[in-house]
Amino acid sequence: MGGDRLTEVLDATYDCLTRYGVRRTTVDDIAGAMGVSRSAVYQYVRGKDDAVRRLAERLHTRALERARRAASAD
C-alpha cells in the first residue's frame, strides 16, 4: 500500500503544480488534493521539495521508458 499512497502523493503534487505553480504549491495543497492531513503526506515525502524531486524522477523514468520502446520498435 505504501507504493500506492506514494503514487497518490505524486499525482496530487502534479495536479497542484499545474494548478498553482512550483512557488505557490504547499504541502497543505497536496494534502488537500488528496483529502488527507499534512502529517499523512509527510509519511511518504519529507516536504514539498522532496515531492517535486520524486515527481521529476518519475516523469524522467517514464520518458526514458517511452524512448526505449520507441527505439526498439525501429
C-alpha positions, -999 to +999 in steps of 0.1 A: +000+000+000+029+023+007+038+025-030+002+032-040+000+060-014+032+075-027+018+074-062-012+093-049+011+119-033+029+123-065-003+125-086-016+152-062+017+170-064+015+171-102-021+184-100-011+212-076+020+222-096-001+225-127-027+245-109-006+267-086+029+265-099+061+255-081+064+285-059+028+286-047+022+249-041+024+239-005+022+206+014-012+218+026-023+220-011-010+185-018-028+171+013-060+189+004-059+175-031-056+140-016-082+147+012-057+138+039-038+157+066-003+172+062+011+145+085-002+118+061+017+134+033+048+136+055+047+098+059+057+095+022+077+126+014+099+149+035+082+180+022+073+198-010+108+198-024+111+160-019+077+155-035+087+176-065+120+158-068+103+124-067+078+135-092+105+147-116+123+113-112+090+095-120+084+117-151+120+112-162+118+074-158+085+073-178+101+094-206+131+071-208+109+040-209+089+055-238+121+065-256+135+030-252+103+014-265+103+038-295+139+030-302+134-008-300+104-006-323+126+006-352 
